[in-house]
Amino acid sequence: MQNIPVGLPTKIKALRQSPYFVDLSQSVLDLLAQGTHLRRYERGEIVCWQGEPCTGLYMIRNGSVKLFKLSSKGRELIIKVFEEGATFNEVPVFDLGSNVVNVACLEESEIWIIDAAVIRQVIKEEPEIAQAAIQNLAVNLRMLIGKVEELSFHQVTNRLARLITQLTPDLLEGQVNPSITQDQIAARLGTVREVVARSLRELERSGAIRVQRRQIRVIDENILRDWSQEPPN
């Protein structure tokens, strides 16, 4: 981790890009900027650990991170992947508790950290932040309910098909760095690599995809969507 020195105008510009702070007055933004810092993380570096004290709200300037849990045996479950512009770690900022998940960088990333104590001070006077926080927490709750439903009611092959429909072709076909691996897919699905490999073969036999040289290519989107069992709009 490396601290990056930045001036007050740059901090305020970054804060204005967040839905939490976009409508705040200049004086309030000045206060928040005093507690805002920019850090650079290497690929694979931990941003925060579950159970540690909360340092603040994180906002991704560039790069991407994964939010994940670890079992007692070290098995990883990826809760969510966030990219440029996203914020995370809201829960401990607002409930005064410790971090609820682990966060690690998927690539070299620059991340803003807004001090939790400063946010709590401002939120008492600016109800707009509370409204934005409620909305974002509601979005995250819907996402978690959807993940519980997937894990409870859908087989791995169905969940894998759904994940493939959500990922970009460049990521699936290994044309970007970092490209997604079977281990990462397994972590996102709450399973292990061997089960993912069997599910990939099942999707391939059905004509939905083709797997070659560790690359996944969608062959028939209709078959893949049938497998994904997406709910109707």
Backbone as a ProteinNet text record, in pm:
[ID]
protein_1_A
[PRIMARY]
MQNIPVGLPTKIKALRQSPYFVDLSQSVLDLLAQGTHLRRYERGEIVCWQGEPCTGLYMIRNGSVKLFKLSSKGRELIIKVFEEGATFNEVPVFDLGSNVVNVACLEESEIWIIDAAVIRQVIKEEPEIAQAAIQNLAVNLRMLIGKVEELSFHQVTNRLARLITQLTPDLLEGQVNPSITQDQIAARLGTVREVVARSLRELERSGAIRVQRRQIRVIDENILRDWSQEPPN
[TERTIARY]
83.6	0	87.3	50.7	128.1	33.9	64.2	-13.3	25.6	-73.6	-48.1	-86.7	7.7	-26.3	-109.6	-220.5	-307.2	-354.9	-385.3	-430.6	-578.7	-620.7	-760.3	-855.4	-824.5	-917.5	-941.5	-838	-853.2	-942.4	-926.8	-1011	-1157.5	-1181.5	-1319.5	-1382.8	-1306.3	-1357.6	-1396.8	-1315	-1346	-1471.9	-1485.4	-1602.7	-1730.3	-1723.7	-1841.6	-1887	-1801.1	-1837.3	-1911.3	-1918.3	-1988.3	-2132.7	-2229.2	-2369.3	-2392.9	-2303.9	-2317.8	-2295.1	-2202.9	-2155.1	-2180.9	-2243.1	-2253	-2327.2	-2425.2	-2508.2	-2469.3	-2357.4	-2318.3	-2259.4	-2266.9	-2213.4	-2060.4	-2001.5	-1856.5	-1791.8	-1852.9	-1794.2	-1792	-1898.5	-1903.6	-1803	-1792.4	-1694.4	-1552.2	-1526.9	-1394.5	-1364	-1466.3	-1446.8	-1418.9	-1498	-1476.9	-1339.6	-1299.4	-1170.6	-1053.8	-1069.3	-962.4	-941	-1047.5	-1036.7	-1032.4	-996.3	-992.8	-848.8	-817	-680.5	-686.2	-581.2	-572	-458.1	-487.1	-386.8	-380.7	-261.5	-241.4	-212.9	-282.3	-266	-220.6	-137.8	-94.1	-198.7	-188.4	-278	-262.3	-373.8	-371.9	-357	-328.7	-309.2	-443.2	-441	-562	-587.3	-710.9	-751.5	-800	-880.8	-924.3	-964.2	-951.6	-984.7	-1114.2	-1192.8	-1313	-1275.4	-1354.7	-1333	-1242.3	-1167.3	-1081.7	-1163.9	-1114.2	-1186.4	-1202.4	-1314.1	-1343	-1264.6	-1192.8	-1119.5	-1198	-1289.4	-1364.7	-1438.2	-1495.6	-1564.3	-1463.6	-1467.1	-1373	-1442.8	-1371.4	-1424.7	-1315.4	-1345.9	-1244.3	-1221.3	-1100.3	-1063.9	-1036.7	-960.8	-940.5	-898.4	-922.4	-892.9	-1019.6	-1001.6	-1115.3	-1078.1	-1180.8	-1159.9	-1264.3	-1235.9	-1333.8	-1364.4	-1493.1	-1536.4	-1559	-1495.3	-1501.3	-1502.3	-1550.6	-1549.9	-1459.5	-1404.7	-1321.8	-1381.5	-1388.9	-1434.4	-1321.5	-1352.7	-1250.6	-1139.9	-1168.5	-1068.1	-1001.2	-1031.4	-966.3	-1035.5	-1151.9	-1226.6	-1286	-1274.3	-1314.6	-1449.8	-1532.1	-1657.9	-1657.2	-1660.4	-1663	-1806.2	-1825.8	-1957.6	-1989.5	-1891.7	-1914.9	-1781.2	-1779.5	-1663.5	-1703.3	-1622.2	-1648.9	-1538.4	-1577.9	-1483.6	-1485.8	-1420.4	-1402.6	-1533.5	-1528.1	-1643.7	-1727.2	-1710.3	-1793	-1743.1	-1834.3	-1799.5	-1827.1	-1755	-1778.8	-1738.1	-1779.5	-1754.2	-1850.5	-1969.7	-2068.2	-2117	-2137.1	-2200.3	-2127.5	-1997.4	-1932	-1919.1	-1920.8	-1917.6	-2041.9	-2157.8	-2284.2	-2330.8	-2287.5	-2334.3	-2228.4	-2112.1	-2004.1	-1936.6	-1962.3	-1901.1	-1771.2	-1725	-1602.1	-1634.1	-1530.4	-1548.6	-1621.5	-1716.6	-1798.1	-1746.8	-1657.6	-1601.5	-1454.8	-1384.9	-1249.3	-1255.1	-1157.1	-1151	-1007.3	-991.4	-859.7	-866	-755	-749	-728.9	-804.2	-789.6	-684.6	-643.1	-540.6	-485.8	-380.8	-331.7	-444.6	-470.2	-586.1	-550.5	-617.5	-609.9	-745.9	-746	-871	-869.6	-978.4	-998.7	-1052.8	-1006.2	-1059.4	-1107.5	-1238	-1295.3	-1315.1	-1251.8	-1249.7	-1390	-1412	-1544.2	-1593.2	-1506	-1547.3	-1594.5	-1528.2	-1568.3	-1704.8	-1727.5	-1857.3	-1967.6	-1943.4	-2044.7	-2074.4	-1971.7	-1991.8	-2079.1	-2051.6	-2124.6	-2268.1	-2289.2	-2421.3	-2525.3	-2481.6	-2574.6	-2636.2	-2563.3	-2608.8	-2659.3	-2629.4	-2664.7	-2748.7	-2881.8	-2966.9	-2955.5	-2903.8	-2888.5	-2795.6	-2693.1	-2601.4	-2675.2	-2759.4	-2834.4	-2927.2	-2992.1	-3082.1	-3006	-2889.7	-2808.7	-2758.7	-2723.2	-2675	-2785	-2906.2	-3018.3	-3043.3	-3040.6	-3064.7	-2957.8	-2831.1	-2722.8	-2725.8	-2755.1	-2765.8	-2881.5	-2991	-3103.5	-3064.6	-2986.9	-2937.9	-2852.1	-2762.6	-2676.1	-2756.6	-2861.3	-2945	-3016.4	-3067.3	-3130.9	-3031.1	-2907.6	-2805.1	-2777.9	-2768.8	-2741.6	-2857.5	-2981.6	-3098.2	-3096.2	-3060.1	-3049.1	-2943.1	-2830.7	-2724	-2768.8	-2841.3	-2894	-2989	-3073.2	-3166.7	-3092.1	-2988.3	-2910.5	-2846.4	-2783.4	-2714.7	-2812.2	-2934.6	-3031.3	-3109.9	-3144.6	-3242.5	-3188.3	-3064.5	-3013.8	-2886.9	-2877.4	-2759.1	-2640.4	-2519.4	-2398.8	-2400.3	-2446.2	-2447.7	-2538.2	-2651.7	-2741.6	-2677.8	-2613	-2548.1	-2430.7	-2359.2	-2246.7	-2296.3	-2404	-2460.2	-2499.8	-2559.6	-2600.2	-2478.9	-2373.1	-2251.3	-2190.3	-2186.1	-2128	-2204.2	-2336.7	-2414.6	-2383.9	-2330.2	-2303.5	-2161.6	-2070.1	-1930.8	-1909	-1812	-1783.4	-1707.2	-1725.1	-1650.3	-1500.1	-1449	-1304	-1252	-1329.4	-1287.2	-1293.7	-1398.7	-1414.5	-1308.8	-1273.5	-1182.8	-1036.8	-1010.1	-871.7	-804.3	-883	-825.4	-794.1	-822	-789.9	-705.3	-636	-552.6	-599.9	-646.1	-642.9	-765.2	-746	-857.6	-909.9	-1034.5	-1095.5	-1049.3	-1027.5	-982.3	-1095	-1078.4	-1178.7	-1185.6	-1073.9	-1075.6	-1159.1	-1144.9	-1222.7	-1370.8	-1401	-1540.4	-1599	-1522.9	-1570.2	-1597	-1508.3	-1526.1	-1652	-1681	-1802.3	-1928.6	-1919.3	-2036.5	-2052.4	-1956.6	-1965.6	-1942.5	-1851.5	-1823.2	-1672.7	-1631.1	-1489.3	-1460.6	-1332.6	-1292.8	-1338.6	-1331.3	-1367.7	-1513.5	-1600.6	-1742.8	-1763.7	-1689.3	-1697.7	-1655.8	-1550	-1502.4	-1609.6	-1677.5	-1784.9	-1900.8	-1932.9	-2042.7	-2008.6	-1884.6	-1841.8	-1856.9	-1818.9	-1833.1	-1980.3	-2067.1	-2210	-2266	-2227.5	-2272.1	-2217.2	-2094.8	-2033.4	-2105.9	-2139.6	-2210.7	-2348.3	-2408.9	-2541.6	-2536.5	-2415.6	-2401.7	-2407.3	-2409.1	-2419.1	-2286.1	-2175.7	-2043.5	-1940.9	-1821.3	-1706.5	-1590.2	-1523.3	-1408.1	-1283.5	-1187	-1065.2	-950.5	-842.2	-723.4	-759.5	-838.6	-878.9	-960.8	-1019.1	-1105.2	-1247.9	-1343.4	-1484.9	-1547.2	-1609.3	-1675.8	-1822.4	-1909.8	-2053.2	-2087.5	-2149.4	-2185.9	-2333.5	-2418.7	-2562.4	-2618.8	-2650.4	-2698.6	-2833.3	-2916.9	-3049.1	-3037.6	-2951.2	-2929.7	-2870.5	-2775.1	-2711.4	-2812.7	-2902.4	-3002.9	-3105	-3133.1	-3219.3	-3155.2	-3025.8	-2953.8	-2953.5	-2943.5	-2928.5	-3054.4	-3168.8	-3296.3	-3320.1	-3289.4	-3313.3	-3462.5	-3502.5	-3645.5	-3695.8	-3823.7	-3877.1	-3876.6	-3862.5	-3862.1	-4001.4
-118.9	0	124.1	223.2	346.5	466.2	559.7	682.6	775.4	834.2	923.3	1065.3	1158.4	1295.5	1364.2	1422.3	1495.2	1622.5	1724.1	1851.9	1853.6	1957.8	1971.6	1977.1	2052	2055.9	1918.2	1836	1701.4	1615.6	1630.3	1554.9	1596	1726	1774.6	1729.3	1732	1684.2	1536.9	1456.4	1313.7	1294.8	1372.2	1360.1	1395.8	1493.9	1536.1	1429.1	1334.7	1226.6	1113.1	1118.2	1015.1	1058	967.2	1002.5	1041.7	1002.7	1041.5	1191.2	1248.4	1382.9	1486.6	1447.5	1534.1	1664.7	1664.6	1783.1	1861.6	1827.9	1895.2	2033.5	2118.6	2254.5	2251.2	2360.5	2367.8	2353.6	2413.7	2407	2263.6	2187.7	2048.8	1964.2	1990.2	1917.8	1947.2	2070.5	2105.6	2022.8	2006.4	1927.2	1781.5	1724.8	1586.1	1566.6	1664	1652.1	1644.4	1708.8	1702.7	1559.4	1480.3	1341.2	1242	1287	1201.1	1177.6	1052.6	1016.6	922.7	924.2	838.1	738.8	610.4	505.6	418.4	370	277	138.3	37.9	-101.6	-185.4	-283.9	-377.3	-486.4	-555.3	-667.8	-773.6	-818	-918.3	-862	-733.9	-673.5	-657.5	-680	-667.6	-520.3	-477.2	-340.9	-336.1	-434	-442.1	-585.6	-620	-754	-750.7	-855.9	-873.1	-875.5	-805.6	-805.2	-694.9	-629.7	-519.3	-391.3	-295.4	-168.4	-99.2	-33.6	38.1	169.2	190.3	315.8	418.9	372.2	469.8	408.7	496.4	458.7	457.9	353	340.2	373	442	479	452.2	367.7	323.2	430.5	481.7	579.6	509.2	401.9	313.4	176.1	74.6	-63.2	-138.5	-247.2	-329.6	-408.4	-442	-517.6	-627.6	-725.8	-829.5	-824.1	-835.8	-850.3	-999.6	-1056.6	-1201.1	-1242.8	-1366.3	-1431.9	-1553.7	-1594.8	-1714.5	-1810	-1938.6	-2039.3	-2073	-2153.6	-2194	-2274.9	-2335.5	-2414.4	-2334.4	-2205.5	-2120	-2112.5	-2172.1	-2165.4	-2026.3	-1974.4	-1836.8	-1830.6	-1734.7	-1704.2	-1556.1	-1524.8	-1385.8	-1334.1	-1229.6	-1169.3	-1078.1	-997.3	-899.1	-849.8	-812	-746.2	-603	-507.2	-365.9	-307.4	-213.5	-149.4	2.4	71.5	216.5	289.9	380.2	461.1	403.6	275.1	211.5	246.8	242.7	260.7	130.9	109.7	-7.7	20.3	-67.1	-60.5	33.2	53	140.7	88.7	-42.2	-96.4	-54.9	-79.9	-40.4	110.5	184.7	330.9	379.8	318.8	368.9	297.2	171	102.9	100.2	162.7	178.1	45.6	-59.2	-188.9	-209.8	-334	-368.4	-403.6	-419.4	-456	-589.8	-599.9	-721.2	-818.5	-774.1	-862.5	-830.2	-922.1	-897.2	-833.7	-748.5	-684	-691.5	-736.7	-745.8	-691.2	-639.5	-582.6	-692.4	-684.3	-777.1	-729.6	-605.8	-545.6	-425	-364.1	-241.9	-139.4	-82.9	4.2	125.8	236.1	355.6	376.2	390.7	394.1	512.6	588.8	695.6	636.3	687.6	650.4	776.8	780.8	894.1	853.4	923.4	887.2	868.5	756.9	723.5	827	875.4	972.2	1101.9	1143.1	1266.6	1249.1	1132.3	1105.9	1107.2	1045.9	1042.3	1182.1	1266.3	1404.3	1480.8	1462.7	1535.7	1486.9	1356.2	1298.4	1351.1	1396.4	1452.6	1582.6	1652.6	1782.6	1779.5	1672	1664.8	1539.4	1550.4	1432.5	1371.9	1450.7	1395.7	1274.2	1276.8	1162.2	1039.7	1060	947.7	887	972	922.1	841.3	891.7	819.7	687.9	688.2	566.1	461.4	503.5	409.5	346.1	428.6	376.5	275.6	307.3	217.2	88.7	98.3	-20.6	-109	-46.5	-124.1	-201	-136.5	-204	-324.3	-305.1	-414.9	-527.8	-491.9	-594	-676.7	-612.7	-686	-781.7	-734.3	-819	-942.1	-922.8	-1034	-1131.9	-1080	-1169.2	-1253.3	-1190.6	-1265.3	-1373.3	-1343.1	-1443.4	-1560.2	-1530.4	-1637.7	-1725.9	-1664.8	-1740.8	-1831.5	-1777.7	-1858.2	-1977.5	-1952.8	-2060.9	-2166.1	-2124.4	-2215.4	-2295.7	-2233.6	-2293.3	-2333	-2297.6	-2325.2	-2410.2	-2503.7	-2586.9	-2504.2	-2557.8	-2485.1	-2454.3	-2549	-2525.6	-2408.5	-2398	-2285.3	-2153.7	-2155.6	-2033.6	-1995.3	-2094.7	-2068.7	-2004.3	-2058.2	-2000.8	-1855.6	-1828.1	-1690.6	-1599.1	-1647.4	-1567.5	-1538.6	-1638.4	-1619.2	-1512.3	-1508.1	-1405.8	-1265.8	-1257.5	-1126.6	-1076.9	-1167	-1129.4	-1087.5	-999.6	-952.3	-1058.5	-1062.6	-1159.4	-1146.3	-1023.3	-1004.6	-1073.6	-1066.3	-1129.9	-1281.1	-1332.5	-1476.8	-1536.5	-1460.9	-1514.1	-1479.1	-1421.8	-1397	-1285.9	-1188.7	-1079.2	-957.2	-965.2	-856	-910.9	-821.3	-859.3	-780.1	-846	-990.7	-1058.9	-1175.1	-1254.6	-1341.3	-1385.5	-1463.4	-1608.3	-1670	-1809	-1895.9	-2028.6	-2120.6	-2111.7	-2086.6	-2069.2	-1947.2	-1837.9	-1717.6	-1740	-1813	-1846.5	-1928.7	-2027.6	-2111.9	-2028.1	-1931.9	-1846.9	-1761.6	-1717.5	-1636.6	-1720.9	-1847.9	-1934.4	-2008.8	-1997.5	-2067.2	-2216	-2255.5	-2396.9	-2415.1	-2526.9	-2554.6	-2570.8	-2566.1	-2565.7	-2691.5	-2806.3	-2932.2	-2931.5	-2875.2	-2867.9	-2770.6	-2660.1	-2564.9	-2631.8	-2710.8	-2779	-2872.7	-2946.1	-3035.6	-2955.7	-2843.7	-2762.1	-2699.5	-2660.2	-2606.8	-2712.7	-2836.3	-2944.3	-2967.8	-2956.5	-2977.1	-2867.2	-2744.2	-2634.5	-2649	-2700.3	-2719	-2828.6	-2938.1	-3047.2	-3002.3	-2907.5	-2860.2	-2764.7	-2719.8	-2627.1	-2481.2	-2452.3	-2313.2	-2239.8	-2309.1	-2245.1	-2338.5	-2284.6	-2365.5	-2325.3	-2425.1	-2400.9	-2452.7	-2364.5	-2402.9	-2317.3	-2383.7	-2314.3	-2214.6	-2261	-2183.9	-2060.6	-2060.2	-1951.5	-2002	-1917.8	-1952	-1863	-1924.5	-1847.9	-1889.7	-1791.1	-1818.5	-1852.6	-1969.6	-2015.8	-1990.8	-2017.4	-1998.7	-1930.8	-1801	-1724.3	-1774.5	-1823.9	-1872.4	-1995	-2088.4	-2207.7	-2168.6	-2075.4	-2031.7	-1967.1	-1885.8	-1819.8	-1920.5	-2024.5	-2130.2	-2195.1	-2219.8	-2277.8	-2182.5	-2052.4	-1956.3	-1943	-1981.3	-1973.1	-1834.2	-1732.4	-1595.2	-1572.4	-1502.6	-1474	-1379.6	-1388.3	-1298.1	-1154.4	-1060.2	-919	-874
0	0	0	-79.9	-88.6	-81.6	7.7	14.8	-99.3	-165.9	-278.7	-236.5	-234.5	-196.4	-304.4	-266.3	-359.2	-291.4	-373.2	-320.6	-290.3	-217.5	-176.6	-296.6	-403.6	-517.7	-580	-586.8	-642.4	-553.9	-423	-330.2	-344.2	-351.6	-361.9	-493.5	-601.2	-730.5	-721.4	-655	-638.9	-553.9	-447.3	-360.7	-435.8	-522.2	-598.1	-697.7	-729.2	-822	-751.5	-619.2	-542.8	-519.2	-534.9	-507.2	-361.9	-272.9	-132.9	-112.2	-187.5	-156.8	-266.1	-375.1	-491.8	-463.2	-374.8	-351.3	-226.1	-166.7	-42.9	-70.4	29.6	17.6	16.1	-29.3	-37.9	99.9	200.9	335.3	388.4	360.4	405.2	326.8	196.8	115.9	164.1	203.1	256.5	381	467.4	588.9	555	462.8	422.7	358.5	279	209.3	306.9	423.2	523.2	572.7	567.9	612.4	498.7	378.9	260.6	216.8	186.6	147	25.8	-53.1	-171.2	-151.5	-178.4	-162.8	-286.7	-315.2	-427.7	-370.7	-424.8	-382.1	-500.2	-472.5	-575.8	-595.8	-707.3	-733.8	-623.7	-568.9	-463.2	-323.4	-310.9	-178.7	-106.6	23.5	104.7	136.1	112	145.7	289.9	330.2	469.3	501.9	629.4	676.5	755.1	740.9	821.8	969.4	1051.5	1195.9	1244.7	1154.3	1195.2	1211.2	1289.3	1304.3	1169.1	1151.4	1026.6	1022.6	913.5	897.3	818.2	732.2	654.9	538.3	457.2	334.8	221.3	139.1	28.6	-103.2	-191.3	-322.3	-426.9	-524.4	-619.7	-726.3	-730.6	-834	-965.8	-959.9	-1075.1	-1025.8	-1110	-1071.4	-1031.9	-959.4	-917.3	-792.3	-713.5	-590.2	-579.7	-496.9	-464.8	-316.4	-282.5	-144.8	-121.8	-19.7	-3.9	142	162	292.7	284.3	398.6	407.2	510	471.5	567.1	663.2	763.9	861.5	796.9	679.4	607.6	495.3	489.8	391	256.3	244.8	119.1	101.1	-18.8	-46	-115.6	-73.3	-140.6	-174.3	-303.4	-347	-338.9	-261.2	-245.7	-363.5	-403	-507.9	-561.4	-688.6	-748.8	-781.2	-735.1	-760.3	-847.7	-933.6	-1024.8	-1005.9	-1097	-1089	-1058	-960	-922.7	-810.7	-781.1	-678	-538.1	-441.9	-301	-225.7	-116.9	-34	110	197.6	342.4	414.3	355.8	418.1	553	564.7	685.4	813.4	828.3	953.1	970.3	858.6	870.9	943.9	911.5	964.6	1091.2	1112.2	1234.4	1344.4	1319.9	1418.6	1453.8	1375.4	1402.9	1326.1	1327.3	1255.8	1110.7	1029	888.7	878.6	784.9	775.3	669.3	579.1	476.8	457.5	390	345.2	206.5	176.7	45.2	-5.6	-130.9	-192.4	-334.7	-382.4	-516.9	-621.2	-729.5	-840.6	-940	-927.6	-1012.6	-937.7	-990.5	-927.1	-924.1	-807.5	-790.9	-706.1	-736.9	-654	-588.8	-456.5	-380.5	-283.5	-287.2	-189.7	-60.1	53.2	184	252.7	283.5	354.6	499.3	589.3	731.3	787.7	856.1	908.9	1009.3	1096.6	1198.4	1135.1	1026.9	959	893.5	830.4	767.8	872.9	988.1	1093.9	1146.4	1151	1195.5	1096.7	966.8	863.7	851.3	866.1	841.8	941.7	1057.7	1155.1	1105.5	1018.2	971	826.7	753.6	612.8	586.1	592.5	572.7	432.8	336.8	201.3	200.7	284.1	290.4	344.3	446.6	502.9	398.3	319.3	216.2	111.6	69.8	-27.4	29.7	159.7	224.9	230.8	265.9	272.6	136.7	32.4	-102.3	-142.7	-115.1	-153.6	-71.8	56.2	140.6	95.2	48.7	-2.4	-128.5	-216.1	-337.3	-299.2	-202.5	-159.4	-94.7	-20.2	42.3	-63.4	-166	-276.1	-341.3	-359.9	-419.6	-333.2	-201.9	-111.6	-106.4	-109.7	-112.3	-239.4	-351.1	-476.3	-469.5	-402.9	-390.2	-301.9	-193.7	-108.7	-188.3	-269.2	-352.5	-450.1	-514.3	-609.3	-540.4	-426	-355.2	-303.9	-272.1	-211.5	-314.5	-426.8	-516.6	-654.3	-686.4	-820.6	-815.4	-909.4	-919.6	-970.5	-951.4	-991.2	-1140.5	-1223	-1367.5	-1403.3	-1335.9	-1360.1	-1316.6	-1201.1	-1151.2	-1239.6	-1289.1	-1379	-1509.1	-1564.9	-1687.3	-1665	-1550	-1519.3	-1508.2	-1444.7	-1431.2	-1567.9	-1654.7	-1788.2	-1865.7	-1850.2	-1920.8	-1868.7	-1747.6	-1686.9	-1713.3	-1750.2	-1772.3	-1917	-1938.3	-2073.5	-2152.5	-2285.7	-2368.1	-2351	-2338.4	-2323.3	-2198.2	-2090.2	-1964.9	-1976.6	-2039.7	-2054.9	-2146.7	-2250.7	-2352	-2324.8	-2206.7	-2167.6	-2243.6	-2294	-2371.7	-2287.2	-2156.5	-2066.5	-1953.4	-1886.9	-1772.9	-1651.2	-1542.8	-1525.7	-1585.9	-1647.4	-1697.1	-1582.9	-1595.7	-1488.1	-1495.7	-1380.9	-1374.1	-1319.6	-1334.5	-1280.8	-1128.8	-1064.2	-918.5	-879.7	-954.2	-925.4	-953.6	-1061.6	-1091.1	-977	-930.6	-820.2	-695.5	-667.6	-550.3	-562.4	-683.4	-702.9	-688	-720.7	-717.9	-586.4	-497.7	-370.2	-382.7	-472.3	-492.4	-510.1	-569.3	-588.6	-737.7	-772.6	-913.2	-985.7	-920.5	-985.7	-1029.8	-946.5	-980.8	-1096.1	-1097.1	-1208.2	-1338.6	-1333.3	-1454.4	-1510	-1420.8	-1466.9	-1526.1	-1464.7	-1514.9	-1649.1	-1667.6	-1797.2	-1906.2	-1873.6	-1972.3	-2004.8	-1904.2	-1926.8	-2017.9	-1994.7	-2080.6	-2222.2	-2230.6	-2362.1	-2440.4	-2373.1	-2440.6	-2490.4	-2421	-2461.8	-2580.3	-2615.3	-2727.6	-2688.7	-2557.6	-2512.1	-2523.8	-2492.5	-2491.6	-2554.2	-2573.7	-2612.8	-2523.5	-2466.9	-2380.8	-2450.7	-2472.7	-2542.8	-2491.8	-2451.9	-2402.1	-2291.7	-2196.2	-2078.9	-2115.3	-2231.5	-2274.7	-2290.2	-2253.5	-2264.1	-2370.4	-2468.8	-2574.8	-2581.9	-2580.6	-2590.6	-2735.3	-2755.3	-2889.7	-2917.4	-2819.6	-2837.8	-2713.5	-2726.1	-2611	-2560.8	-2651	-2609.5	-2520.4	-2559.4	-2476.4	-2342.3	-2344.7	-2220.5	-2127.1	-2181.2	-2097.4	-2043.7	-2120.8	-2068.4	-1945.7	-1955.5	-1841.5	-1721.7	-1747.8	-1638.1	-1554.5	-1611.5	-1538.5	-1482.4	-1562.4	-1521.2	-1501.5	-1396	-1376.8	-1484.3	-1523.6	-1625	-1575.6	-1670.1	-1634.4	-1587.2
[MASK]
+++++++++++++++++++++++++++++++++++++++++++++++++++++++++++++++++++++++++++++++++++++++++++++++++++++++++++++++++++++++++++++++++++++++++++++++++++++++++++++++++++++++++++++++++++++++++++++++++++++++++++++++++++++++++++++++++++++++++

